[in-house]
Amino acid sequence: MRTNKELLLKGVKYLAYTTALLFTAPVVLYQAFKNQEHPWYIPVLIIGGILAIAAIVMGFYSIKTIIDALFGKKSKVKN
């Protein structure tokens, strides 16, 4: 069982994007809740929520990609 280096690099790149989202989403949400009287409150809150959901999804996807690179994809057994 060999490591797929190209897929591993892709997974690490996705993990870097995930890290950026993990820092960006709370900052945007904090700014939205801090300025509740501002007319841009709802759009900034929605963007922050989308970034938070994207961080979670990208986290799962990047971990799955790294696991696939290290252990290989499951092969289906044919009868």
MARLOZA-349741 format. One record per atom (N, C-alpha, C): residue in one letter; x, y, z; atom name; residue number from 1. Coordinates in nm, 2 decimals, m for minus. Each point is the difference from the previous one (the first is absolute). Layout:
BEGIN
ATOM;residuo;u;v;w;atomo;num
ATOM;a;X;Y;Z;CA;NUM
...
// end
This chain:
BEGIN
ATOM;residuo;u;v;w;atomo;num
ATOM;m;0.09;m0.12;0.00;N;1
ATOM;m;m0.09;0.12;0.00;CA;1
ATOM;m;0.09;0.12;0.00;C;1
ATOM;r;m0.01;0.08;m0.11;N;2
ATOM;r;0.09;0.12;m0.01;CA;2
ATOM;r;m0.09;0.12;0.02;C;2
ATOM;t;0.07;0.11;0.04;N;3
ATOM;t;m0.07;0.13;0.02;CA;3
ATOM;t;m0.01;0.07;m0.14;C;3
ATOM;n;m0.12;0.05;m0.03;N;4
ATOM;n;m0.02;0.07;m0.12;CA;4
ATOM;n;0.04;0.15;0.03;C;4
ATOM;k;0.12;0.04;m0.04;N;5
ATOM;k;0.06;0.13;0.04;CA;5
ATOM;k;m0.08;0.11;m0.06;C;5
ATOM;e;m0.05;m0.01;m0.13;N;6
ATOM;e;m0.08;0.10;m0.06;CA;6
ATOM;e;m0.13;0.03;0.08;C;6
ATOM;l;m0.07;m0.11;0.04;N;7
ATOM;l;m0.12;0.01;0.07;CA;7
ATOM;l;0.03;0.06;0.14;C;7
ATOM;l;0.11;m0.04;0.06;N;8
ATOM;l;0.04;0.05;0.13;CA;8
ATOM;l;0.02;0.15;0.00;C;8
ATOM;l;0.07;0.05;m0.11;N;9
ATOM;l;0.02;0.14;m0.01;CA;9
ATOM;l;m0.13;0.07;m0.02;C;9
ATOM;k;m0.09;m0.06;m0.07;N;10
ATOM;k;m0.13;0.07;m0.02;CA;10
ATOM;k;m0.07;0.01;0.13;C;10
ATOM;g;0.00;m0.11;0.08;N;11
ATOM;g;m0.06;0.00;0.13;CA;11
ATOM;g;0.06;0.11;0.10;C;11
ATOM;v;0.13;0.01;m0.01;N;12
ATOM;v;0.07;0.10;0.09;CA;12
ATOM;v;m0.04;0.14;m0.05;C;12
ATOM;k;m0.02;0.02;m0.13;N;13
ATOM;k;m0.04;0.13;m0.05;CA;13
ATOM;k;m0.14;0.03;0.04;C;13
ATOM;y;m0.09;m0.10;0.00;N;14
ATOM;y;m0.13;0.02;0.05;CA;14
ATOM;y;0.00;0.03;0.15;C;14
ATOM;l;0.09;m0.06;0.07;N;15
ATOM;l;0.01;0.03;0.14;CA;15
ATOM;l;0.04;0.14;0.03;C;15
ATOM;a;0.09;0.06;m0.08;N;16
ATOM;a;0.04;0.14;0.01;CA;16
ATOM;a;m0.12;0.09;m0.03;C;16
ATOM;y;m0.08;m0.04;m0.10;N;17
ATOM;y;m0.13;0.08;m0.02;CA;17
ATOM;y;m0.09;m0.01;0.12;C;17
ATOM;t;m0.01;m0.12;0.06;N;18
ATOM;t;m0.08;m0.02;0.12;CA;18
ATOM;t;0.04;0.09;0.11;C;18
ATOM;t;0.14;0.01;0.02;N;19
ATOM;t;0.05;0.08;0.11;CA;19
ATOM;t;m0.03;0.15;m0.02;C;19
ATOM;a;0.01;0.04;m0.12;N;20
ATOM;a;m0.04;0.14;m0.03;CA;20
ATOM;a;m0.15;0.03;0.03;C;20
ATOM;l;m0.08;m0.10;m0.04;N;21
ATOM;l;m0.14;0.02;0.03;CA;21
ATOM;l;m0.03;m0.01;0.15;C;21
ATOM;l;0.07;m0.08;0.07;N;22
ATOM;l;m0.02;m0.01;0.15;CA;22
ATOM;l;0.03;0.13;0.07;C;22
ATOM;f;0.09;0.08;m0.06;N;23
ATOM;f;0.03;0.13;0.07;CA;23
ATOM;f;m0.09;0.11;m0.06;C;23
ATOM;t;m0.04;m0.01;m0.12;N;24
ATOM;t;m0.08;0.11;m0.07;CA;24
ATOM;t;m0.14;m0.01;0.05;C;24
ATOM;a;m0.07;m0.11;0.01;N;25
ATOM;a;m0.14;m0.01;0.04;CA;25
ATOM;a;m0.03;0.06;0.13;C;25
ATOM;p;0.07;m0.03;0.11;N;26
ATOM;p;m0.03;0.06;0.13;CA;26
ATOM;p;0.02;0.15;0.00;C;26
ATOM;v;0.10;0.05;m0.07;N;27
ATOM;v;0.02;0.15;m0.01;CA;27
ATOM;v;m0.11;0.06;m0.07;C;27
ATOM;v;m0.05;m0.05;m0.11;N;28
ATOM;v;m0.12;0.06;m0.07;CA;28
ATOM;v;m0.12;m0.01;0.09;C;28
ATOM;l;m0.03;m0.11;0.07;N;29
ATOM;l;m0.11;m0.01;0.09;CA;29
ATOM;l;0.01;0.09;0.11;C;29
ATOM;y;0.12;0.02;0.06;N;30
ATOM;y;0.01;0.09;0.11;CA;30
ATOM;y;m0.03;0.15;m0.04;C;30
ATOM;q;0.05;0.03;m0.12;N;31
ATOM;q;m0.03;0.14;m0.05;CA;31
ATOM;q;m0.14;0.02;m0.03;C;31
ATOM;a;m0.07;m0.10;m0.04;N;32
ATOM;a;m0.15;0.01;m0.03;CA;32
ATOM;a;m0.07;0.02;0.13;C;32
ATOM;f;0.03;m0.08;0.11;N;33
ATOM;f;m0.07;0.01;0.12;CA;33
ATOM;f;0.04;0.13;0.08;C;33
ATOM;k;0.12;0.05;m0.03;N;34
ATOM;k;0.04;0.13;0.06;CA;34
ATOM;k;m0.08;0.12;m0.05;C;34
ATOM;n;m0.04;m0.01;m0.13;N;35
ATOM;n;m0.06;0.11;m0.07;CA;35
ATOM;n;m0.15;m0.03;m0.03;C;35
ATOM;q;m0.08;m0.04;0.09;N;36
ATOM;q;m0.13;m0.04;m0.03;CA;36
ATOM;q;m0.09;0.11;m0.04;C;36
ATOM;e;0.03;0.13;0.02;N;37
ATOM;e;m0.08;0.11;m0.04;CA;37
ATOM;e;0.03;0.04;m0.14;C;37
ATOM;h;0.11;m0.05;m0.06;N;38
ATOM;h;0.05;0.04;m0.13;CA;38
ATOM;h;m0.09;m0.06;m0.11;C;38
ATOM;p;m0.03;0.07;m0.11;N;39
ATOM;p;m0.08;m0.06;m0.10;CA;39
ATOM;p;0.05;m0.12;m0.07;C;39
ATOM;w;0.13;m0.02;0.01;N;40
ATOM;w;0.07;m0.12;m0.07;CA;40
ATOM;w;0.00;m0.12;0.10;C;40
ATOM;y;m0.07;0.01;0.11;N;41
ATOM;y;0.01;m0.11;0.10;CA;41
ATOM;y;m0.04;m0.13;m0.05;C;41
ATOM;i;m0.12;m0.01;m0.07;N;42
ATOM;i;m0.05;m0.13;m0.05;CA;42
ATOM;i;0.09;m0.06;m0.11;C;42
ATOM;p;0.05;0.08;m0.10;N;43
ATOM;p;0.09;m0.06;m0.10;CA;43
ATOM;p;0.13;m0.05;0.06;C;43
ATOM;v;0.06;0.08;0.09;N;44
ATOM;v;0.12;m0.05;0.06;CA;44
ATOM;v;m0.02;m0.12;0.09;C;44
ATOM;l;m0.11;m0.01;0.06;N;45
ATOM;l;m0.03;m0.12;0.08;CA;45
ATOM;l;m0.02;m0.12;m0.09;C;45
ATOM;i;m0.07;0.02;m0.11;N;46
ATOM;i;m0.01;m0.11;m0.09;CA;46
ATOM;i;0.13;m0.05;m0.06;C;46
ATOM;i;0.08;0.10;m0.04;N;47
ATOM;i;0.14;m0.04;m0.05;CA;47
ATOM;i;0.08;m0.07;0.11;C;47
ATOM;g;m0.01;0.04;0.12;N;48
ATOM;g;0.07;m0.07;0.11;CA;48
ATOM;g;m0.05;m0.14;0.02;C;48
ATOM;g;m0.13;m0.02;m0.01;N;49
ATOM;g;m0.05;m0.13;0.02;CA;49
ATOM;g;0.04;m0.09;m0.12;C;49
ATOM;i;0.00;0.05;m0.12;N;50
ATOM;i;0.05;m0.08;m0.11;CA;50
ATOM;i;0.14;m0.04;0.01;C;50
ATOM;l;0.09;0.10;0.05;N;51
ATOM;l;0.14;m0.03;0.02;CA;51
ATOM;l;0.02;m0.11;0.11;C;51
ATOM;a;m0.08;0.01;0.10;N;52
ATOM;a;0.01;m0.10;0.11;CA;52
ATOM;a;m0.04;m0.14;m0.05;C;52
ATOM;i;m0.11;m0.01;m0.08;N;53
ATOM;i;m0.04;m0.13;m0.05;CA;53
ATOM;i;0.11;m0.05;m0.10;C;53
ATOM;a;0.05;0.09;m0.08;N;54
ATOM;a;0.11;m0.04;m0.09;CA;54
ATOM;a;0.12;m0.05;0.07;C;54
ATOM;a;0.03;0.06;0.11;N;55
ATOM;a;0.12;m0.04;0.08;CA;55
ATOM;a;m0.02;m0.15;0.05;C;55
ATOM;i;m0.12;m0.03;0.04;N;56
ATOM;i;m0.03;m0.13;0.05;CA;56
ATOM;i;0.00;m0.10;m0.11;C;56
ATOM;v;m0.06;0.03;m0.12;N;57
ATOM;v;0.00;m0.09;m0.11;CA;57
ATOM;v;0.14;m0.02;m0.06;C;57
ATOM;m;0.08;0.11;m0.01;N;58
ATOM;m;0.13;m0.01;m0.05;CA;58
ATOM;m;0.09;m0.08;0.10;C;58
ATOM;g;m0.03;0.01;0.13;N;59
ATOM;g;0.08;m0.08;0.09;CA;59
ATOM;g;m0.02;m0.15;m0.02;C;59
ATOM;f;m0.13;m0.04;m0.01;N;60
ATOM;f;m0.02;m0.14;m0.03;CA;60
ATOM;f;0.06;m0.05;m0.13;C;60
ATOM;y;m0.02;0.08;m0.10;N;61
ATOM;y;0.05;m0.03;m0.14;CA;61
ATOM;y;0.15;m0.02;0.00;C;61
ATOM;s;0.07;0.10;0.07;N;62
ATOM;s;0.15;m0.01;0.00;CA;62
ATOM;s;0.05;m0.12;0.07;C;62
ATOM;i;m0.06;m0.03;0.12;N;63
ATOM;i;0.04;m0.12;0.07;CA;63
ATOM;i;m0.03;m0.12;m0.08;C;63
ATOM;k;m0.11;m0.01;m0.07;N;64
ATOM;k;m0.03;m0.12;m0.08;CA;64
ATOM;k;0.10;m0.01;m0.11;C;64
ATOM;t;0.04;0.11;m0.06;N;65
ATOM;t;0.10;m0.01;m0.11;CA;65
ATOM;t;0.13;m0.04;0.05;C;65
ATOM;i;0.04;0.04;0.12;N;66
ATOM;i;0.13;m0.04;0.05;CA;66
ATOM;i;m0.01;m0.15;0.04;C;66
ATOM;i;m0.11;m0.05;0.06;N;67
ATOM;i;m0.01;m0.14;0.03;CA;67
ATOM;i;0.00;m0.08;m0.13;C;67
ATOM;d;m0.07;0.04;m0.10;N;68
ATOM;d;0.01;m0.07;m0.13;CA;68
ATOM;d;0.14;m0.01;m0.06;C;68
ATOM;a;0.08;0.11;0.02;N;69
ATOM;a;0.13;0.00;m0.05;CA;69
ATOM;a;0.09;m0.10;0.08;C;69
ATOM;l;m0.02;0.00;0.13;N;70
ATOM;l;0.09;m0.09;0.08;CA;70
ATOM;l;m0.04;m0.15;m0.01;C;70
ATOM;f;m0.13;m0.03;0.00;N;71
ATOM;f;m0.04;m0.14;0.01;CA;71
ATOM;f;m0.06;m0.05;m0.13;C;71
ATOM;g;m0.02;0.09;m0.10;N;72
ATOM;g;m0.06;m0.05;m0.12;CA;72
ATOM;g;m0.15;0.00;0.01;C;72
ATOM;k;m0.07;0.00;m0.12;N;73
ATOM;k;m0.14;m0.01;0.00;CA;73
ATOM;k;m0.05;m0.14;0.02;C;73
ATOM;k;m0.11;m0.02;0.05;N;74
ATOM;k;m0.06;m0.14;0.02;CA;74
ATOM;k;m0.03;m0.05;m0.14;C;74
ATOM;s;0.04;m0.13;m0.02;N;75
ATOM;s;m0.03;m0.06;m0.13;CA;75
ATOM;s;m0.12;m0.09;0.03;C;75
ATOM;k;m0.09;0.00;m0.10;N;76
ATOM;k;m0.12;m0.08;0.01;CA;76
ATOM;k;0.03;m0.15;m0.03;C;76
ATOM;v;m0.05;m0.09;0.08;N;77
ATOM;v;0.03;m0.14;m0.02;CA;77
ATOM;v;m0.11;m0.05;m0.10;C;77
ATOM;k;0.04;m0.06;m0.11;N;78
ATOM;k;m0.09;m0.06;m0.10;CA;78
ATOM;k;m0.01;m0.15;0.02;C;78
ATOM;n;m0.12;m0.05;m0.01;N;79
ATOM;n;m0.03;m0.14;0.02;CA;79
ATOM;n;0.01;m0.07;m0.13;C;79
// end
